[in-house]
Amino acid sequence: MKFPRLFALIATQVTLLAFSQGVPSLESARALFLSGKLKEASDMYAALTVVRPNLEEAHLRLVRTDIIGGNVAGAAQAAHQALSDLPNSASAWAAAGDVKFRLSRFTEATASYNHALQLNPNSARAIYGIGRVDQLASMNKTAQTLFQKAYRLAPSDPDIALARAYVMDSPAAVADALTEYLKLPDLRTPAEIEVVQAQIAEARYMGDRQCHVPGAPSAVAISLRQISRSGPEIDSLVGGIGATANGIPVAINNSKPKSFRLLTQSPTVTITRAFAKELRLPRIDGSSSDSKAYTVFADKIRISNIELSNCAVTVADTPFLGAADGSIGLPLLSDFLITLDLRKSSLRLEPLPASGGSTNSKFVDAAVSADKKDFMRVLKQGSSLLIPTKVDNGMESLFTLSLENPFTFVSSSLPSKNLTGGNPTDLNPDLYACTINCAVLKFGQLEVRAAAIPTTMNPAGATIETGGVLGLNAIRGLTLVLDYRDGLIRFIR
């Protein structure tokens, strides 16, 4: 029997449900998908795979629809059935790899992609999938090459077109590629379209200019400032714990140094509207509305004696800035080895040597030099470092390193005998003392005991599976040595 008895019954029910939406067809299901009716589109694609099990495109679209809709279990079942019906389909194997990637099972994902390439060396989805794994591992030059190759093979695939757009060599080329991407039919919310259109406008303004550190800067040591997280929104969030944040003095153009919050996840500079009004910087995002965040252009951004040239700057009044005039993300300083001593409140920046013959950290492959043998290789999603972490000696999962978050969060799906729920305000009196909701967190060579808040992680639209967030309360007594370019980190007690 092709299906187990229960699955056959479910498949019949799905088929009847899909017929209630209209006669199942790829076109009808695609129309449902493009209108945002993901559940209905999934049902119709599933019905097509039952009545026409050899219809490869129905299987592939079902997997992608379920991944986008956050139905990861359904995507896994759909991928399994696709391989059962089409065991020699390279596309089915690539789709199975996409499910493994979403589940953060990257070794298994790579194996599926490689099997797809054995069946078809020109499988664009498999090439794209391996590129995504390489990108997580900071193999940026390799990922760029693979995305470009995949695009040549499948220029109408929106996932591939978007990935390729973001790895173009210049802002002008990024703008052209994003413009082509928006011409492809795909499910996009108005907000997503607005973001891409703003990125196109910014990239066109930048042209061939890129935010970079000119010349050969020397190492610099900076004392951290403690910045108040003032405001009722912040008070309700932190409830008195983490009432100050780490910051550094930053000057923009010819301004005096201002207090900027230091972030570990953002690759951007953000300033308040008041500071933007003082600076009178040219706007570059193509919009005239001040009701939302917008983008301006800065000739130079100075951090002590280090200068960044030609940078886009976001303008927004966000509650988390508190008393700061802005924020700056450490990923923006990926040309430096960053030593952040949270006990002594100090930051040291040392220029990294050129890698792969290039000083542009955006498109080089990661390398571990002999002097970094004590560092831990970590994955990097966008600009966030993902730290392999165990909770109470359980299964290892990926935690996002977040200096900007005073709390540590753990996915409620991870078993732990000590985590009983609650919210930050409830836990605040004992958060740092760790007398309630304490978890033993193991990452790198360290083991720390910190209060952790169970929460729901990995919403629909998540790219990969993560297990939690390593917040300031778990790392505040440590020194962090960060190499964003090569995806390396060292924790020192």
C-alpha positions, 0 to 999 in steps of 0.5 A: 500500500502506498500510504498507511491507512491513516494517511490515506484517510487524511489524504482523501479528506484533504482532496475533498476539502480542496475540491470544495475550493474549486477544481484542483489545478496548479493555477488555482492553487497558485492564485490562492498562494499569491492572494495569501490564502496559504492554508487553502493553497496548501490543501489544493497542492496536497490534493494534487499530489494525491490525485497526480502523485507524479506531478513534481511541481505540485509537490515542490510548491506544497513544500514551499507553501508550508514552509512560508506558512510556518507549517514545518511539520506539514512541510516535512510530511510533504517532502517525505511524500515527494521523495516517496512518489519521486525518488529520482527527482533532484527537485524533490531532494532539494525541497527535502533539503529546504525542510532540513534547513528550516529545522536547522539540521544543516548537515542533513540539509547539505546531504539532501542538496548533494544528493540532488546534485548527483541526480542533476548537477544543474539543480538550481534549488540545490545549488541555492540551498548549499549557498545558504548553508555556506552563507550561514558559515560566513563563506560569503564568497562561495555563497555569492558564487553559488547564488549567481550560478543558481540565478543563471539556471533559474532566474524566475525563482523568487527565492534565488533572485532575492538571495542573488540581489543581496550579494551583488558587488555594489549598491547600484547592482543591488538596486537593479537586481532588487528591481528585477526581483519585484517583477517576479510573481510571489507572495509579498505583503505591502510592508515587505514590498515597501521595505524592498522599494526603500532598499532600492532607493537607498542603493540607487542613491549610494551608487558605487559608494559603500560604507567602509573604513578608509585607510589603515586604522590602528587599534583603539580602546574605548570605555563603555558608557552606561545609558539610561533606558528611560521612558514608560515603554522601557520601564514596563519592559525591564521593570527596573532590571537592566535599567542602563545599557552599554554605549559608546561615544559616536560622532556623525559628520562634524557633530560632537560625540553623542551617546550611542547604544551598542548592539550585537545584532543590528548592522546599522546606525540609528539616530533619533529624529532630534539628532537627525534634525540637528544634522540636516542629513540628506534623505535617501529612501525615496519617501517624503513621509516622516511618520515611519523610520526613514534613511539619511546619508552620512559622509562620515561616522567617527568612533574614537579615531576610527572613521566610517565613510559613506554610510546610510543611517536610519532615523527613528524614535524607538523606545529602546534607545532610552536616553541615547541619541542613537545606536550602532551595531557591532556587525558594522565593524566586521573589519575589526576583531572586537573585544567587549569586556562587560565586567570592566566596561571596555571595548577594544577594536583591532583591525583584522588582516586582509582575508582572501586577498580582499579587505572587503569583509562582505565577500570573503570566505571565513578563515581561522588563523593559528592565533584563533585556535581557541575561538568557537566557529558559530553560524551567522544569520544576517548579522546575528551570531548563533551560539550552540547552547545546551539548556540543563544538559539537554539537546544543543540548539542555536541561541541568538547572542543579544547584548541589547536584550537584558533577558535570556529567553528559552524556547518553550519547546525545549524541555527543562525542569526548572523553567516554569513560565512567567514574564520579565516583570514577574522575574525581575526581582531575582533575574540576576540573583537567579533564584527562580527560573534558573537554567544551566546554559552551556556554550563554548567552554563555559557553563553559566547559571542564569534566569531564563524566560520560556517563550514561543520561538520560531514564528511563521516566516522564520528562516531557521529554528532557534532555541532561544536568546542569550541575553545580557543577564547570561553574559554580563560577567564575561569578556566576548571576543568577536570576529563577525567577518569569519564567524568566530567568538570566544567567551572569557570568564 
